[in-house]
Amino acid sequence: MSFEIRPEWSLKRRKGEAVSLPLLLQLLTAIRDDGSISRAAANAKLSYRHAWGLLRDFEREFSAPLLDKSRGRGTTLTPLAEKLIWADKRLAARLTPILESFASELEAILTSEPSTLRITASHGFAVDALIRQLNLHHIPVEINYRSSLEGVAALSHDECELAGFHVPVGEFRHAAEPYLKWLVPGEHTLIHLACRTQGLFIAKGNPKNIQGLQDLQRADLRFVNRQTGSGTKILLELLLAKAQISTKKITDYDSAEFTHSAVAAFVASNMADVGFGVETAARRFDLDFIPLASENYIFACKSSALKLSLLKSVSNIMQSVAFRHAVDALAGYDGSQSGELVSFEETFAVKPE
């Protein structure tokens, strides 16, 4: 048994009635892709008449057109319709990880599986890929997306079996030293999940001619950031400090989105000109990407738990060809070392006392 909770929004009429928007958004997306109302209606499994009626109803609600029909161009969307689609994408990007956590907790409560794998982790695309593989192997999972530091703290308090966090590769590895408050060599074991690339998200074709971090100081650029405490924002601030760039010179630096996808959706919907995050999110929103840094995504577990059949199964899945291929298929990810044990010294560049 598994549960899924999806974000859905509706239009509240003046009389207090609420009209659900998903069907309209599905229809508008199909029209944008196909350039034809009839084909879009067929894809949405609606009659042509029903589709037209739905469009007209919402045009009356918004007091504005949703479609633009012109000879030789077919049917295109108006700016309002495009904004509706992008608002929905931003909603899904922002809320999906939270709802996945709620669904996972609900499943654990209602099914009472005796061998549920509890994971507390920083959200990432390789983690999503692992969850899918675990589900295919019928391993019950309770996933709770938190910050990297909160994840290792949860492991220390026996609130999970696996804690996921990311560590910069190279000169910035010292930024991960706070994790050592919760992780102890011998008592804990580190498992490599993936290597991933972080960098700048910019509009397709780079219309603003953004070349790198120095451009973030330009007055004509709007920036969208991650939330305070996220490993991604910490990495960005290390890069900015090295480049001697003051965050005070970056427009909208105090903005906050809670996932890489939400940042990408913000840029793709022209609400910002540039963001920072993992390459996968940029590619999924058809953005250009400027790579700036690499990170290792690591799982920590209690060393004693590696002897349990549940963790052995997870380790085997992470080392499988199928999972490594799934990680490699993610833009900017490398799964060649997935499932391998790594040392504290290799991960943190220090020898804990």
N, C-alpha and C positions, 0 to 999 in steps of 0.2 A: 504494500500500500504506500502511495506517495501523494503528497499534496502540492498544489501550485496556487500561488496567489499572484494575480496580475494587477498592475496599476490600471485604473480606468477612471476617466473623468466624464463629467456631464455638464450640460448647459442648463442652468436654473432659470426658468421663465419668471416673469414678473408675478404671476399668480402663485408661485411657489412650486410649480411642477418642475421636475427634472427630466431632461431628455438626454439619453446616453449618446456619446459621440463615437464609439469605436466603429460602428458600421459606416458612418460618414467618412471617417478617416481612412478606412480600408478602401472605400470607393474613390476618394480623392487621390490616394496614392496610386491606385490602379490607373486612373485617368492620366496622371502625370507620367506614368511609365509607358502607357499604351497610346496616348493621344486620341483615345476613342471612348466615348461614353458606352457604346454598345459592347465593346470588348471588356471594358471595366466592369460593367454590370454582369456579364457572363462569368467573369472571374470571381465576382463576389456572390455568385449564385442568386442574382436578383433579376427580375424582369426589367426590360428597358423602361417601361412605364413607372415601375416602382423606384428605379434609380433616379429618374427625372423628378419624380414627386419628392423624394428625399432631399435632393439638391435644392429644389425650389423652397421647400419648407424651411431649410436652414438659411437660405438666402433671406427669407423674410425675417427670421429670428435675428440675423446679424445686420439686417438692413443694408446689405452690401452683396455684390455678386461674388460667386466662388469660381466661375468659369469664364474663360474668354475664348469665344469662337471667331476665327477669322479665316477667310478664304486662303487656301494654300498652306496654312499652318496647323490645321486640325484644331483640336480642343486643347487649350492650355489652362493652367491654374492662375488665378489672380494672386496678388501678393498676400491677401488675407488667407486664402486656402493654403498657400505655402507656409505661412506662419502657424496655422493650425497643425500641419503635419510636423513641423519642427518642434512645436510646443509639446506634442505627444512624444516625440523622440527624446526630448530633454526630460520629460516626466519619467519615462521608462528607464533612462540612463541613471537618473538620480535615485529612484525608489526600488528598482529591481533587486539590488543586493540586500536591502533591508527586508523586503518581502520574502526573499529566499530564506533569510535567517528565521523569520517568523514561521514560514511554512515548515522548515526543518524542525523547529522547536515543537510545533503543533503535532507533527508526525510522531516525534519521540514520545510526547505525552499520551497520544491516543493509541499508539501501537504497543508501547511498553516492551520494545524489543530488548532481550537480555544482553545482547552484544552490540549495542549501537556505538559507532565510532564518533566521538565528540571532537570536532575541530574548531578551534578559535584561531582566526587568521586575518591578516590584512587581505583585502579583496584583490584578486588578480585573475587573469584569464587562464593561467595554468592551473590554478586552484579549481576553477570552473570545469576545466577539462578532466581533472582528477575526480571530481564529484560525479561527473557523467560516467567515467569508467567504473567507479565504485558501485554506482546504481546498476550498471550492466552486469556486474558480478553479484548483485543482490546483497551488497554489504550495507546495512542500515547506517545512515550518516546524519548527524546533527551538526550543522554548520552555523557558526556564529561569527559574522564579520565584524572585526574590531581593528584597532590600530595594532601595529607590530608589538609595541611595548605592552599593550593590554593583553595581547595573545600570550606572550611568554609569562606574564604575571599569572594568567589563568592556569597555565600549565603547572606553575609552581604551587598553586593553591588546589591542585587536583580537580580542576573544573573542566579539563579536557585531556584527551590522549595525544593530540597533535596540536602544536602551536606554529603558525606560519608567519614569517617575517622576512623582510628583504634587507640586504646589506650591500652598500656600494662596493664595486670592484676597484681596487687600486688605492690611491692616496686618501680616499675619504672613508676607508673602512673603520676608522676610529669613531665615526658617527654612530656606530652600532654598539659601542662600549656600554651604554646604559642597559642593554639586554643582559649583561653579565651580572647584574644585581639579582637576576632571577634564574640564570642558567649556570649550572655547576658542572665542570668536567668530571666524568665518572658517573655522576648521578643522572646526567642528561646526555643524550646522543643527538647529533645533528645529521639530517638527511637532506641532500641536495634535491631540489625540485626542478629548477630551471634557471637559466641566465636570460635576462631580458634587457632591452635597450630603452632608455628614457631620453626625451628630447622635446623640441618645440613643435606644437601643432600650428599649422598655418593653412590658410585657404588654398584650394586647388589652383595651381598656376602661380602662386606667390604674388598676387597683385600688389601687395604692399612692399615687395622687395625686401623681405626680412632675411638677413644672413646669419644672425646669431644672437647671443645674449646681449651684446652691446645695443642692439636695436630696441630692446625693451625700454630704454630710457627715452625713446622718441615720444613727443607729446601727441602725435597723431595715432598712436597705437593703444588699443584697449586690451588689457590683460585679464585672463581669468585664472584664478589660483585654486589650489587645493586647500583643505581646511588645516588650521593650526594643529600640530601634533602628528600629522600624517608623515610617513617616511618620505613620500614624494616631495612634500614641501621642504622638509629638512634637507634633502639632497639638493633641491633647487637653491636654497639659501647658501649651501656650501659652494656651489658653482658660482653664485653671484659674488660671494665674498672673495673667492679666488680672482675673479675678474674685476674686483674693486668697484662693484656696482651697488649703489645704495638702493634699498627697496623703496625708499621714499620718492625716488625718481621714476617709479614704475606706476603708470596710471591704473587704478583699480586693483592694486596689489592686495588689498584687504578683502577682495571678493573671495568666496569659498564655495566649492563644489566638492561632493564627497566621493566621487568615483572618477576614474580616468575617462569613462564613457561620457559622463556628464560634462566634463571639460571639453571633450571633443564635440559633443552636441552643441555646446554653447558657441564654439567657434564656427561650426558648420552652419548654424542658424544666423550667423552674422551678428550675434550679440557681443562678440569679442573678436579681436584680430589675431590673437596669439594665446596659446596655453602651453602647459607643460605636463607631460605624462608618458605612458608607454606607447610604443609604436602601433601595437595592435588596435588600440582605440582610434588612433588617427586614420588608419587604413579603413577601418569599418565605417567611418563617416566620410570617406572619400576626401581626406585632407592630405596635404603634403606634410612631410616630416623632416626635421633637422636633428639627427642623432647627436647627443651630447655626453651621455654617460651610460655605463653598464652596471647592472646589479645582479647579485645572486639571490634567488628566492629560496629560503631554507625552511625546513620543518624541524622542530625540536620535539623530542619525546622523552619520557622517562626510560633510562637504559634498561631497567628491569622489564619494561613493557614489551621490548623487542622479542622476548621469549614467548609472548602470547600469540596464539594462532591468528587473532584479529590483526595485529600489527605485522605479522609475517605475510599475511595475505595482501595488505596494503603495500608493503615493500616490494612484493613480487609484481604487483600491478604497476607500480611506478617504474620498475626496471623493464617492463615488457616492451616489446617492439611496437605494439599498438599504441601504448600511451606515449612513448617517445616520439612516434610519428605525429600524434595528435598535438603535442607541444611544438614540434618543429613546424607544423602547419600554421602556427600563430605568428603573424608578422612581428619580427623583432625578438622572437623567443628561440632559445636553443635548448633542446631536451636531451642532448647527447649524454649527460651525466645524471639524468633523473634516477632517483632511487639509491644513488651511491652515498655512502657514509663519508662525512667530511670532518676534519678536526677543528677544534676551537681555535688553534693558532692560525690555520689556513683561513678560517672564516673571519676572525676578528683582528688578525695581525698583532695580537698580544697574547702573552701567556698569563691567564688568570691565576691569581694567587691561591 
